[in-house]
Amino acid sequence: MAVTKTDVEAALTSKFNPSHLQVVDTSGGCGASFEVEVVSEKFEGKRLLERHRMVNAALAELMQSIHALSIKKALAPSQLPPPAAV
């Protein structure tokens, strides 16, 4: 069974209730490779390795069918840069 972008988004949304989520299927549509960016309050106070482990755990069931996962960002809202002044 091929994993879809929607499957990955649903799993991450249900686990993290992110304020920002971007999922990109980098496999050309076959569902074997994804890049993700997640910003969630659940990452607050967690180290980078812990945040990545949390993302991998949230996708554990899907990872059986995913060949590659690139976690581009896994941040708490407090780690985001401030908005640029206008």
N, CA, C and O atoms as a Maestro MAE file, in Angstrom:
{
 s_m_m2io_version
 :::
 2.0.0
}

f_m_ct {
 s_m_title
 :::
 protein
 m_atom[344] {
  # First column is atom index #
  i_m_mmod_type
  r_m_x_coord
  r_m_y_coord
  r_m_z_coord
  i_m_residue_number
  s_m_chain_name
  s_m_pdb_residue_name
  s_m_pdb_atom_name
  i_m_atomic_number
  :::
  1 25 0.839 -1.179 0.000 1 A "MET " " N  " 7
  2 3 0.000 0.000 0.000 1 A "MET " " CA " 6
  3 2 0.884 1.242 0.000 1 A "MET " " C  " 6
  4 15 1.745 1.392 0.867 1 A "MET " " O  " 8
  5 25 0.679 2.115 -0.950 2 A "ALA " " N  " 7
  6 3 1.455 3.351 -1.054 2 A "ALA " " CA " 6
  7 2 0.960 4.364 -0.024 2 A "ALA " " C  " 6
  8 15 -0.241 4.517 0.198 2 A "ALA " " O  " 8
  9 25 1.895 5.035 0.582 3 A "VAL " " N  " 7
  10 3 1.579 6.096 1.535 3 A "VAL " " CA " 6
  11 2 1.384 7.389 0.755 3 A "VAL " " C  " 6
  12 15 2.136 7.675 -0.176 3 A "VAL " " O  " 8
  13 25 0.384 8.164 1.131 4 A "THR " " N  " 7
  14 3 0.128 9.431 0.448 4 A "THR " " CA " 6
  15 2 0.523 10.605 1.348 4 A "THR " " C  " 6
  16 15 0.695 10.463 2.558 4 A "THR " " O  " 8
  17 25 0.656 11.742 0.722 5 A "LYS " " N  " 7
  18 3 0.931 12.982 1.456 5 A "LYS " " CA " 6
  19 2 -0.155 13.202 2.507 5 A "LYS " " C  " 6
  20 15 0.135 13.629 3.625 5 A "LYS " " O  " 8
  21 25 -1.394 12.913 2.151 6 A "THR " " N  " 7
  22 3 -2.529 13.074 3.064 6 A "THR " " CA " 6
  23 2 -2.390 12.164 4.277 6 A "THR " " C  " 6
  24 15 -2.726 12.567 5.391 6 A "THR " " O  " 8
  25 25 -1.898 10.940 4.077 7 A "ASP " " N  " 7
  26 3 -1.681 10.006 5.189 7 A "ASP " " CA " 6
  27 2 -0.673 10.584 6.183 7 A "ASP " " C  " 6
  28 15 -0.887 10.543 7.395 7 A "ASP " " O  " 8
  29 25 0.423 11.119 5.655 8 A "VAL " " N  " 7
  30 3 1.474 11.686 6.510 8 A "VAL " " CA " 6
  31 2 0.937 12.916 7.243 8 A "VAL " " C  " 6
  32 15 1.160 13.071 8.444 8 A "VAL " " O  " 8
  33 25 0.232 13.788 6.524 9 A "GLU " " N  " 7
  34 3 -0.345 14.980 7.147 9 A "GLU " " CA " 6
  35 2 -1.318 14.606 8.258 9 A "GLU " " C  " 6
  36 15 -1.301 15.219 9.326 9 A "GLU " " O  " 8
  37 25 -2.157 13.619 8.022 10 A "ALA " " N  " 7
  38 3 -3.146 13.200 9.021 10 A "ALA " " CA " 6
  39 2 -2.466 12.663 10.275 10 A "ALA " " C  " 6
  40 15 -2.878 12.985 11.389 10 A "ALA " " O  " 8
  41 25 -1.436 11.853 10.104 11 A "ALA " " N  " 7
  42 3 -0.732 11.276 11.252 11 A "ALA " " CA " 6
  43 2 -0.054 12.364 12.082 11 A "ALA " " C  " 6
  44 15 -0.124 12.345 13.311 11 A "ALA " " O  " 8
  45 25 0.597 13.304 11.418 12 A "LEU " " N  " 7
  46 3 1.294 14.368 12.140 12 A "LEU " " CA " 6
  47 2 0.315 15.358 12.772 12 A "LEU " " C  " 6
  48 15 0.562 15.855 13.871 12 A "LEU " " O  " 8
  49 25 -0.783 15.643 12.094 13 A "THR " " N  " 7
  50 3 -1.780 16.558 12.643 13 A "THR " " CA " 6
  51 2 -2.436 15.970 13.886 13 A "THR " " C  " 6
  52 15 -2.627 16.679 14.875 13 A "THR " " O  " 8
  53 25 -2.782 14.695 13.851 14 A "SER " " N  " 7
  54 3 -3.446 14.084 15.005 14 A "SER " " CA " 6
  55 2 -2.519 13.994 16.207 14 A "SER " " C  " 6
  56 15 -2.982 14.066 17.345 14 A "SER " " O  " 8
  57 25 -1.238 13.839 15.981 15 A "LYS " " N  " 7
  58 3 -0.279 13.696 17.082 15 A "LYS " " CA " 6
  59 2 0.178 15.045 17.642 15 A "LYS " " C  " 6
  60 15 0.340 15.185 18.855 15 A "LYS " " O  " 8
  61 25 0.388 16.038 16.770 16 A "PHE " " N  " 7
  62 3 1.026 17.276 17.196 16 A "PHE " " CA " 6
  63 2 0.149 18.523 17.158 16 A "PHE " " C  " 6
  64 15 0.524 19.539 17.744 16 A "PHE " " O  " 8
  65 25 -0.998 18.487 16.493 17 A "ASN " " N  " 7
  66 3 -1.829 19.683 16.332 17 A "ASN " " CA " 6
  67 2 -0.940 20.875 15.967 17 A "ASN " " C  " 6
  68 15 -0.901 21.866 16.697 17 A "ASN " " O  " 8
  69 25 -0.232 20.781 14.851 18 A "PRO " " N  " 7
  70 3 0.794 21.778 14.525 18 A "PRO " " CA " 6
  71 2 0.225 23.143 14.119 18 A "PRO " " C  " 6
  72 15 -0.861 23.242 13.548 18 A "PRO " " O  " 8
  73 25 0.992 24.183 14.430 19 A "SER " " N  " 7
  74 3 0.638 25.520 13.951 19 A "SER " " CA " 6
  75 2 1.151 25.709 12.524 19 A "SER " " C  " 6
  76 15 0.679 26.585 11.798 19 A "SER " " O  " 8
  77 25 2.111 24.891 12.132 20 A "HIS " " N  " 7
  78 3 2.615 24.871 10.753 20 A "HIS " " CA " 6
  79 2 2.946 23.426 10.402 20 A "HIS " " C  " 6
  80 15 3.593 22.723 11.179 20 A "HIS " " O  " 8
  81 25 2.504 22.991 9.237 21 A "LEU " " N  " 7
  82 3 2.823 21.651 8.756 21 A "LEU " " CA " 6
  83 2 2.977 21.709 7.249 21 A "LEU " " C  " 6
  84 15 2.095 22.190 6.538 21 A "LEU " " O  " 8
  85 25 4.100 21.218 6.776 22 A "GLN " " N  " 7
  86 3 4.325 21.108 5.338 22 A "GLN " " CA " 6
  87 2 4.861 19.717 5.061 22 A "GLN " " C  " 6
  88 15 5.864 19.300 5.640 22 A "GLN " " O  " 8
  89 25 4.190 19.007 4.178 23 A "VAL " " N  " 7
  90 3 4.619 17.675 3.762 23 A "VAL " " CA " 6
  91 2 4.789 17.697 2.255 23 A "VAL " " C  " 6
  92 15 3.884 18.109 1.529 23 A "VAL " " O  " 8
  93 25 5.946 17.257 1.784 24 A "VAL " " N  " 7
  94 3 6.226 17.210 0.358 24 A "VAL " " CA " 6
  95 2 6.590 15.781 -0.014 24 A "VAL " " C  " 6
  96 15 7.502 15.192 0.566 24 A "VAL " " O  " 8
  97 25 5.872 15.228 -0.986 25 A "ASP " " N  " 7
  98 3 6.204 13.903 -1.514 25 A "ASP " " CA " 6
  99 2 7.340 14.084 -2.513 25 A "ASP " " C  " 6
  100 15 7.125 14.592 -3.613 25 A "ASP " " O  " 8
  101 25 8.541 13.673 -2.137 26 A "THR " " N  " 7
  102 3 9.718 13.850 -2.989 26 A "THR " " CA " 6
  103 2 9.995 12.621 -3.850 26 A "THR " " C  " 6
  104 15 11.045 12.525 -4.485 26 A "THR " " O  " 8
  105 25 9.057 11.690 -3.868 27 A "SER " " N  " 7
  106 3 9.259 10.453 -4.623 27 A "SER " " CA " 6
  107 2 8.592 10.480 -5.986 27 A "SER " " C  " 6
  108 15 8.591 9.478 -6.701 27 A "SER " " O  " 8
  109 25 8.027 11.615 -6.345 28 A "GLY " " N  " 7
  110 3 7.346 11.687 -7.627 28 A "GLY " " CA " 6
  111 2 5.964 11.074 -7.602 28 A "GLY " " C  " 6
  112 15 5.420 10.721 -8.648 28 A "GLY " " O  " 8
  113 25 5.389 10.944 -6.414 29 A "GLY " " N  " 7
  114 3 4.019 10.455 -6.303 29 A "GLY " " CA " 6
  115 2 3.859 9.010 -5.890 29 A "GLY " " C  " 6
  116 15 2.732 8.550 -5.705 29 A "GLY " " O  " 8
  117 25 4.956 8.275 -5.740 30 A "CYS " " N  " 7
  118 3 4.807 6.857 -5.366 30 A "CYS " " CA " 6
  119 2 4.744 6.663 -3.850 30 A "CYS " " C  " 6
  120 15 4.495 5.550 -3.388 30 A "CYS " " O  " 8
  121 25 4.964 7.727 -3.065 31 A "GLY " " N  " 7
  122 3 4.808 7.637 -1.617 31 A "GLY " " CA " 6
  123 2 5.964 6.994 -0.894 31 A "GLY " " C  " 6
  124 15 5.796 6.521 0.230 31 A "GLY " " O  " 8
  125 25 7.136 6.962 -1.506 32 A "ALA " " N  " 7
  126 3 8.275 6.300 -0.875 32 A "ALA " " CA " 6
  127 2 9.201 7.264 -0.149 32 A "ALA " " C  " 6
  128 15 10.051 6.835 0.631 32 A "ALA " " O  " 8
  129 25 9.047 8.565 -0.397 33 A "SER " " N  " 7
  130 3 9.977 9.530 0.176 33 A "SER " " CA " 6
  131 2 9.256 10.845 0.457 33 A "SER " " C  " 6
  132 15 8.528 11.362 -0.391 33 A "SER " " O  " 8
  133 25 9.470 11.383 1.670 34 A "PHE " " N  " 7
  134 3 8.797 12.610 2.079 34 A "PHE " " CA " 6
  135 2 9.746 13.548 2.799 34 A "PHE " " C  " 6
  136 15 10.696 13.116 3.451 34 A "PHE " " O  " 8
  137 25 9.471 14.856 2.672 35 A "GLU " " N  " 7
  138 3 10.112 15.894 3.469 35 A "GLU " " CA " 6
  139 2 9.018 16.517 4.323 35 A "GLU " " C  " 6
  140 15 7.918 16.778 3.835 35 A "GLU " " O  " 8
  141 25 9.318 16.756 5.606 36 A "VAL " " N  " 7
  142 3 8.317 17.360 6.486 36 A "VAL " " CA " 6
  143 2 8.896 18.534 7.264 36 A "VAL " " C  " 6
  144 15 10.080 18.567 7.600 36 A "VAL " " O  " 8
  145 25 8.025 19.491 7.536 37 A "GLU " " N  " 7
  146 3 8.292 20.605 8.441 37 A "GLU " " CA " 6
  147 2 7.126 20.644 9.415 37 A "GLU " " C  " 6
  148 15 5.968 20.689 8.999 37 A "GLU " " O  " 8
  149 25 7.422 20.627 10.706 38 A "VAL " " N  " 7
  150 3 6.382 20.625 11.729 38 A "VAL " " CA " 6
  151 2 6.738 21.650 12.803 38 A "VAL " " C  " 6
  152 15 7.856 21.653 13.318 38 A "VAL " " O  " 8
  153 25 5.793 22.512 13.135 39 A "VAL " " N  " 7
  154 3 5.943 23.438 14.259 39 A "VAL " " CA " 6
  155 2 4.799 23.130 15.223 39 A "VAL " " C  " 6
  156 15 3.627 23.236 14.861 39 A "VAL " " O  " 8
  157 25 5.148 22.747 16.453 40 A "SER " " N  " 7
  158 3 4.137 22.351 17.423 40 A "SER " " CA " 6
  159 2 4.570 22.704 18.835 40 A "SER " " C  " 6
  160 15 5.753 22.631 19.171 40 A "SER " " O  " 8
  161 25 3.614 23.083 19.650 41 A "GLU " " N  " 7
  162 3 3.888 23.360 21.061 41 A "GLU " " CA " 6
  163 2 4.358 22.102 21.785 41 A "GLU " " C  " 6
  164 15 5.002 22.198 22.830 41 A "GLU " " O  " 8
  165 25 4.048 20.937 21.252 42 A "LYS " " N  " 7
  166 3 4.474 19.682 21.898 42 A "LYS " " CA " 6
  167 2 5.987 19.499 21.848 42 A "LYS " " C  " 6
  168 15 6.532 18.644 22.546 42 A "LYS " " O  " 8
  169 25 6.666 20.295 21.028 43 A "PHE " " N  " 7
  170 3 8.126 20.227 20.946 43 A "PHE " " CA " 6
  171 2 8.804 21.161 21.950 43 A "PHE " " C  " 6
  172 15 10.029 21.146 22.078 43 A "PHE " " O  " 8
  173 25 8.024 21.964 22.656 44 A "GLU " " N  " 7
  174 3 8.583 22.937 23.592 44 A "GLU " " CA " 6
  175 2 9.453 22.241 24.639 44 A "GLU " " C  " 6
  176 15 9.024 21.284 25.284 44 A "GLU " " O  " 8
  177 25 10.665 22.731 24.794 45 A "GLY " " N  " 7
  178 3 11.584 22.188 25.790 45 A "GLY " " CA " 6
  179 2 12.277 20.892 25.388 45 A "GLY " " C  " 6
  180 15 13.024 20.322 26.183 45 A "GLY " " O  " 8
  181 25 12.045 20.424 24.182 46 A "LYS " " N  " 7
  182 3 12.646 19.172 23.712 46 A "LYS " " CA " 6
  183 2 13.889 19.471 22.879 46 A "LYS " " C  " 6
  184 15 13.937 20.466 22.156 46 A "LYS " " O  " 8
  185 25 14.877 18.616 22.985 47 A "ARG " " N  " 7
  186 3 16.074 18.724 22.156 47 A "ARG " " CA " 6
  187 2 15.756 18.256 20.743 47 A "ARG " " C  " 6
  188 15 14.748 17.590 20.506 47 A "ARG " " O  " 8
  189 25 16.631 18.615 19.808 48 A "LEU " " N  " 7
  190 3 16.432 18.258 18.402 48 A "LEU " " CA " 6
  191 2 16.227 16.761 18.226 48 A "LEU " " C  " 6
  192 15 15.301 16.345 17.529 48 A "LEU " " O  " 8
  193 25 17.070 15.946 18.841 49 A "LEU " " N  " 7
  194 3 16.953 14.493 18.702 49 A "LEU " " CA " 6
  195 2 15.609 14.000 19.229 49 A "LEU " " C  " 6
  196 15 14.990 13.124 18.625 49 A "LEU " " O  " 8
  197 25 15.159 14.551 20.343 50 A "GLU " " N  " 7
  198 3 13.859 14.159 20.901 50 A "GLU " " CA " 6
  199 2 12.719 14.519 19.949 50 A "GLU " " C  " 6
  200 15 11.787 13.737 19.761 50 A "GLU " " O  " 8
  201 25 12.804 15.718 19.348 51 A "ARG " " N  " 7
  202 3 11.756 16.139 18.413 51 A "ARG " " CA " 6
  203 2 11.714 15.227 17.194 51 A "ARG " " C  " 6
  204 15 10.635 14.855 16.730 51 A "ARG " " O  " 8
  205 25 12.877 14.867 16.676 52 A "HIS " " N  " 7
  206 3 12.927 13.966 15.520 52 A "HIS " " CA " 6
  207 2 12.391 12.585 15.889 52 A "HIS " " C  " 6
  208 15 11.681 11.962 15.100 52 A "HIS " " O  " 8
  209 25 12.722 12.116 17.062 53 A "ARG " " N  " 7
  210 3 12.190 10.811 17.505 53 A "ARG " " CA " 6
  211 2 10.671 10.855 17.631 53 A "ARG " " C  " 6
  212 15 9.990 9.881 17.310 53 A "ARG " " O  " 8
  213 25 10.141 11.987 18.099 54 A "MET " " N  " 7
  214 3 8.686 12.133 18.217 54 A "MET " " CA " 6
  215 2 8.016 12.067 16.848 54 A "MET " " C  " 6
  216 15 6.970 11.438 16.692 54 A "MET " " O  " 8
  217 25 8.624 12.720 15.857 55 A "VAL " " N  " 7
  218 3 8.070 12.684 14.493 55 A "VAL " " CA " 6
  219 2 8.125 11.256 13.958 55 A "VAL " " C  " 6
  220 15 7.143 10.765 13.401 55 A "VAL " " O  " 8
  221 25 9.257 10.592 14.122 56 A "ASN " " N  " 7
  222 3 9.380 9.211 13.657 56 A "ASN " " CA " 6
  223 2 8.385 8.294 14.355 56 A "ASN " " C  " 6
  224 15 7.814 7.404 13.724 56 A "ASN " " O  " 8
  225 25 8.173 8.501 15.646 57 A "ALA " " N  " 7
  226 3 7.208 7.677 16.383 57 A "ALA " " CA " 6
  227 2 5.788 7.908 15.875 57 A "ALA " " C  " 6
  228 15 5.002 6.968 15.764 57 A "ALA " " O  " 8
  229 25 5.465 9.165 15.566 58 A "ALA " " N  " 7
  230 3 4.118 9.482 15.055 58 A "ALA " " CA " 6
  231 2 3.866 8.820 13.710 58 A "ALA " " C  " 6
  232 15 2.724 8.524 13.358 58 A "ALA " " O  " 8
  233 25 4.944 8.589 12.956 59 A "LEU " " N  " 7
  234 3 4.820 7.981 11.624 59 A "LEU " " CA " 6
  235 2 5.221 6.508 11.605 59 A "LEU " " C  " 6
  236 15 5.369 5.921 10.533 59 A "LEU " " O  " 8
  237 25 5.398 5.909 12.779 60 A "ALA " " N  " 7
  238 3 5.933 4.546 12.868 60 A "ALA " " CA " 6
  239 2 5.188 3.549 11.978 60 A "ALA " " C  " 6
  240 15 5.819 2.754 11.282 60 A "ALA " " O  " 8
  241 25 3.879 3.584 11.994 61 A "GLU " " N  " 7
  242 3 3.103 2.634 11.193 61 A "GLU " " CA " 6
  243 2 3.320 2.867 9.696 61 A "GLU " " C  " 6
  244 15 3.453 1.922 8.920 61 A "GLU " " O  " 8
  245 25 3.351 4.137 9.311 62 A "LEU " " N  " 7
  246 3 3.548 4.474 7.900 62 A "LEU " " CA " 6
  247 2 4.978 4.206 7.440 62 A "LEU " " C  " 6
  248 15 5.212 3.952 6.258 62 A "LEU " " O  " 8
  249 25 5.930 4.261 8.361 63 A "MET " " N  " 7
  250 3 7.339 4.094 8.004 63 A "MET " " CA " 6
  251 2 7.632 2.714 7.422 63 A "MET " " C  " 6
  252 15 8.662 2.523 6.776 63 A "MET " " O  " 8
  253 25 6.758 1.772 7.640 64 A "GLN " " N  " 7
  254 3 6.935 0.445 7.053 64 A "GLN " " CA " 6
  255 2 6.872 0.508 5.530 64 A "GLN " " C  " 6
  256 15 7.419 -0.359 4.847 64 A "GLN " " O  " 8
  257 25 6.201 1.540 4.993 65 A "SER " " N  " 7
  258 3 6.053 1.689 3.546 65 A "SER " " CA " 6
  259 2 6.830 2.873 2.983 65 A "SER " " C  " 6
  260 15 6.911 3.043 1.766 65 A "SER " " O  " 8
  261 25 7.402 3.690 3.864 66 A "ILE " " N  " 7
  262 3 8.164 4.857 3.427 66 A "ILE " " CA " 6
  263 2 9.640 4.489 3.374 66 A "ILE " " C  " 6
  264 15 10.179 3.923 4.325 66 A "ILE " " O  " 8
  265 25 10.284 4.809 2.272 67 A "HIS " " N  " 7
  266 3 11.703 4.506 2.111 67 A "HIS " " CA " 6
  267 2 12.584 5.558 2.771 67 A "HIS " " C  " 6
  268 15 13.591 5.222 3.394 67 A "HIS " " O  " 8
  269 25 12.208 6.846 2.640 68 A "ALA " " N  " 7
  270 3 13.034 7.920 3.174 68 A "ALA " " CA " 6
  271 2 12.166 9.038 3.739 68 A "ALA " " C  " 6
  272 15 11.154 9.419 3.151 68 A "ALA " " O  " 8
  273 25 12.585 9.558 4.895 69 A "LEU " " N  " 7
  274 3 11.903 10.673 5.531 69 A "LEU " " CA " 6
  275 2 12.947 11.713 5.899 69 A "LEU " " C  " 6
  276 15 13.898 11.424 6.625 69 A "LEU " " O  " 8
  277 25 12.762 12.919 5.393 70 A "SER " " N  " 7
  278 3 13.652 14.030 5.720 70 A "SER " " CA " 6
  279 2 12.869 15.017 6.581 70 A "SER " " C  " 6
  280 15 11.887 15.603 6.125 70 A "SER " " O  " 8
  281 25 13.304 15.197 7.823 71 A "ILE " " N  " 7
  282 3 12.659 16.144 8.725 71 A "ILE " " CA " 6
  283 2 13.414 17.461 8.595 71 A "ILE " " C  " 6
  284 15 14.463 17.656 9.211 71 A "ILE " " O  " 8
  285 25 12.865 18.358 7.786 72 A "LYS " " N  " 7
  286 3 13.512 19.649 7.527 72 A "LYS " " CA " 6
  287 2 13.434 20.553 8.748 72 A "LYS " " C  " 6
  288 15 14.409 21.222 9.093 72 A "LYS " " O  " 8
  289 25 12.278 20.573 9.403 73 A "LYS " " N  " 7
  290 3 12.091 21.361 10.616 73 A "LYS " " CA " 6
  291 2 11.179 20.606 11.560 73 A "LYS " " C  " 6
  292 15 10.168 20.040 11.143 73 A "LYS " " O  " 8
  293 25 11.537 20.601 12.826 74 A "ALA " " N  " 7
  294 3 10.682 20.117 13.903 74 A "ALA " " CA " 6
  295 2 10.932 21.088 15.049 74 A "ALA " " C  " 6
  296 15 11.838 20.897 15.861 74 A "ALA " " O  " 8
  297 25 10.109 22.136 15.098 75 A "LEU " " N  " 7
  298 3 10.361 23.245 16.007 75 A "LEU " " CA " 6
  299 2 9.171 23.529 16.913 75 A "LEU " " C  " 6
  300 15 8.024 23.229 16.580 75 A "LEU " " O  " 8
  301 25 9.476 24.117 18.072 76 A "ALA " " N  " 7
  302 3 8.448 24.690 18.925 76 A "ALA " " CA " 6
  303 2 8.199 26.111 18.425 76 A "ALA " " C  " 6
  304 15 9.102 26.715 17.846 76 A "ALA " " O  " 8
  305 25 7.003 26.664 18.631 77 A "PRO " " N  " 7
  306 3 6.725 28.026 18.173 77 A "PRO " " CA " 6
  307 2 7.740 29.048 18.696 77 A "PRO " " C  " 6
  308 15 8.052 30.015 18.000 77 A "PRO " " O  " 8
  309 25 8.248 28.851 19.890 78 A "SER " " N  " 7
  310 3 9.210 29.788 20.476 78 A "SER " " CA " 6
  311 2 10.547 29.780 19.746 78 A "SER " " C  " 6
  312 15 11.351 30.693 19.933 78 A "SER " " O  " 8
  313 25 10.800 28.773 18.921 79 A "GLN " " N  " 7
  314 3 12.048 28.666 18.186 79 A "GLN " " CA " 6
  315 2 11.996 29.352 16.822 79 A "GLN " " C  " 6
  316 15 13.015 29.457 16.140 79 A "GLN " " O  " 8
  317 25 10.820 29.815 16.426 80 A "LEU " " N  " 7
  318 3 10.675 30.495 15.152 80 A "LEU " " CA " 6
  319 2 11.271 31.891 15.246 80 A "LEU " " C  " 6
  320 15 11.190 32.529 16.296 80 A "LEU " " O  " 8
  321 25 11.865 32.369 14.168 81 A "PRO " " N  " 7
  322 3 12.384 33.738 14.190 81 A "PRO " " CA " 6
  323 2 11.233 34.725 14.275 81 A "PRO " " C  " 6
  324 15 10.132 34.428 13.812 81 A "PRO " " O  " 8
  325 25 11.468 35.893 14.859 82 A "PRO " " N  " 7
  326 3 10.395 36.883 14.937 82 A "PRO " " CA " 6
  327 2 10.027 37.378 13.545 82 A "PRO " " C  " 6
  328 15 10.869 37.371 12.647 82 A "PRO " " O  " 8
  329 25 8.787 37.807 13.354 83 A "PRO " " N  " 7
  330 3 8.377 38.325 12.042 83 A "PRO " " CA " 6
  331 2 9.211 39.550 11.671 83 A "PRO " " C  " 6
  332 15 9.606 40.329 12.538 83 A "PRO " " O  " 8
  333 25 9.466 39.708 10.409 84 A "ALA " " N  " 7
  334 3 10.242 40.845 9.939 84 A "ALA " " CA " 6
  335 2 9.450 42.134 10.105 84 A "ALA " " C  " 6
  336 15 8.240 42.168 9.880 84 A "ALA " " O  " 8
  337 25 10.142 43.179 10.497 85 A "ALA " " N  " 7
  338 3 9.495 44.489 10.638 85 A "ALA " " CA " 6
  339 2 9.171 45.055 9.264 85 A "ALA " " C  " 6
  340 15 9.932 44.887 8.311 85 A "ALA " " O  " 8
  341 25 8.051 45.717 9.180 86 A "VAL " " N  " 7
  342 3 7.615 46.286 7.910 86 A "VAL " " CA " 6
  343 2 8.069 47.703 7.765 86 A "VAL " " C  " 6
  344 15 7.788 48.340 6.749 86 A "VAL " " O  " 8
  :::
 }
 m_bond[343] {
  # First column is bond index #
  i_m_from
  i_m_to
  i_m_order
  :::
  1 1 2 1
  2 2 3 1
  3 3 4 2
  4 3 5 1
  5 5 6 1
  6 6 7 1
  7 7 8 2
  8 7 9 1
  9 9 10 1
  10 10 11 1
  11 11 12 2
  12 11 13 1
  13 13 14 1
  14 14 15 1
  15 15 16 2
  16 15 17 1
  17 17 18 1
  18 18 19 1
  19 19 20 2
  20 19 21 1
  21 21 22 1
  22 22 23 1
  23 23 24 2
  24 23 25 1
  25 25 26 1
  26 26 27 1
  27 27 28 2
  28 27 29 1
  29 29 30 1
  30 30 31 1
  31 31 32 2
  32 31 33 1
  33 33 34 1
  34 34 35 1
  35 35 36 2
  36 35 37 1
  37 37 38 1
  38 38 39 1
  39 39 40 2
  40 39 41 1
  41 41 42 1
  42 42 43 1
  43 43 44 2
  44 43 45 1
  45 45 46 1
  46 46 47 1
  47 47 48 2
  48 47 49 1
  49 49 50 1
  50 50 51 1
  51 51 52 2
  52 51 53 1
  53 53 54 1
  54 54 55 1
  55 55 56 2
  56 55 57 1
  57 57 58 1
  58 58 59 1
  59 59 60 2
  60 59 61 1
  61 61 62 1
  62 62 63 1
  63 63 64 2
  64 63 65 1
  65 65 66 1
  66 66 67 1
  67 67 68 2
  68 67 69 1
  69 69 70 1
  70 70 71 1
  71 71 72 2
  72 71 73 1
  73 73 74 1
  74 74 75 1
  75 75 76 2
  76 75 77 1
  77 77 78 1
  78 78 79 1
  79 79 80 2
  80 79 81 1
  81 81 82 1
  82 82 83 1
  83 83 84 2
  84 83 85 1
  85 85 86 1
  86 86 87 1
  87 87 88 2
  88 87 89 1
  89 89 90 1
  90 90 91 1
  91 91 92 2
  92 91 93 1
  93 93 94 1
  94 94 95 1
  95 95 96 2
  96 95 97 1
  97 97 98 1
  98 98 99 1
  99 99 100 2
  100 99 101 1
  101 101 102 1
  102 102 103 1
  103 103 104 2
  104 103 105 1
  105 105 106 1
  106 106 107 1
  107 107 108 2
  108 107 109 1
  109 109 110 1
  110 110 111 1
  111 111 112 2
  112 111 113 1
  113 113 114 1
  114 114 115 1
  115 115 116 2
  116 115 117 1
  117 117 118 1
  118 118 119 1
  119 119 120 2
  120 119 121 1
  121 121 122 1
  122 122 123 1
  123 123 124 2
  124 123 125 1
  125 125 126 1
  126 126 127 1
  127 127 128 2
  128 127 129 1
  129 129 130 1
  130 130 131 1
  131 131 132 2
  132 131 133 1
  133 133 134 1
  134 134 135 1
  135 135 136 2
  136 135 137 1
  137 137 138 1
  138 138 139 1
  139 139 140 2
  140 139 141 1
  141 141 142 1
  142 142 143 1
  143 143 144 2
  144 143 145 1
  145 145 146 1
  146 146 147 1
  147 147 148 2
  148 147 149 1
  149 149 150 1
  150 150 151 1
  151 151 152 2
  152 151 153 1
  153 153 154 1
  154 154 155 1
  155 155 156 2
  156 155 157 1
  157 157 158 1
  158 158 159 1
  159 159 160 2
  160 159 161 1
  161 161 162 1
  162 162 163 1
  163 163 164 2
  164 163 165 1
  165 165 166 1
  166 166 167 1
  167 167 168 2
  168 167 169 1
  169 169 170 1
  170 170 171 1
  171 171 172 2
  172 171 173 1
  173 173 174 1
  174 174 175 1
  175 175 176 2
  176 175 177 1
  177 177 178 1
  178 178 179 1
  179 179 180 2
  180 179 181 1
  181 181 182 1
  182 182 183 1
  183 183 184 2
  184 183 185 1
  185 185 186 1
  186 186 187 1
  187 187 188 2
  188 187 189 1
  189 189 190 1
  190 190 191 1
  191 191 192 2
  192 191 193 1
  193 193 194 1
  194 194 195 1
  195 195 196 2
  196 195 197 1
  197 197 198 1
  198 198 199 1
  199 199 200 2
  200 199 201 1
  201 201 202 1
  202 202 203 1
  203 203 204 2
  204 203 205 1
  205 205 206 1
  206 206 207 1
  207 207 208 2
  208 207 209 1
  209 209 210 1
  210 210 211 1
  211 211 212 2
  212 211 213 1
  213 213 214 1
  214 214 215 1
  215 215 216 2
  216 215 217 1
  217 217 218 1
  218 218 219 1
  219 219 220 2
  220 219 221 1
  221 221 222 1
  222 222 223 1
  223 223 224 2
  224 223 225 1
  225 225 226 1
  226 226 227 1
  227 227 228 2
  228 227 229 1
  229 229 230 1
  230 230 231 1
  231 231 232 2
  232 231 233 1
  233 233 234 1
  234 234 235 1
  235 235 236 2
  236 235 237 1
  237 237 238 1
  238 238 239 1
  239 239 240 2
  240 239 241 1
  241 241 242 1
  242 242 243 1
  243 243 244 2
  244 243 245 1
  245 245 246 1
  246 246 247 1
  247 247 248 2
  248 247 249 1
  249 249 250 1
  250 250 251 1
  251 251 252 2
  252 251 253 1
  253 253 254 1
  254 254 255 1
  255 255 256 2
  256 255 257 1
  257 257 258 1
  258 258 259 1
  259 259 260 2
  260 259 261 1
  261 261 262 1
  262 262 263 1
  263 263 264 2
  264 263 265 1
  265 265 266 1
  266 266 267 1
  267 267 268 2
  268 267 269 1
  269 269 270 1
  270 270 271 1
  271 271 272 2
  272 271 273 1
  273 273 274 1
  274 274 275 1
  275 275 276 2
  276 275 277 1
  277 277 278 1
  278 278 279 1
  279 279 280 2
  280 279 281 1
  281 281 282 1
  282 282 283 1
  283 283 284 2
  284 283 285 1
  285 285 286 1
  286 286 287 1
  287 287 288 2
  288 287 289 1
  289 289 290 1
  290 290 291 1
  291 291 292 2
  292 291 293 1
  293 293 294 1
  294 294 295 1
  295 295 296 2
  296 295 297 1
  297 297 298 1
  298 298 299 1
  299 299 300 2
  300 299 301 1
  301 301 302 1
  302 302 303 1
  303 303 304 2
  304 303 305 1
  305 305 306 1
  306 306 307 1
  307 307 308 2
  308 307 309 1
  309 309 310 1
  310 310 311 1
  311 311 312 2
  312 311 313 1
  313 313 314 1
  314 314 315 1
  315 315 316 2
  316 315 317 1
  317 317 318 1
  318 318 319 1
  319 319 320 2
  320 319 321 1
  321 321 322 1
  322 322 323 1
  323 323 324 2
  324 323 325 1
  325 325 326 1
  326 326 327 1
  327 327 328 2
  328 327 329 1
  329 329 330 1
  330 330 331 1
  331 331 332 2
  332 331 333 1
  333 333 334 1
  334 334 335 1
  335 335 336 2
  336 335 337 1
  337 337 338 1
  338 338 339 1
  339 339 340 2
  340 339 341 1
  341 341 342 1
  342 342 343 1
  343 343 344 2
  :::
 }
}
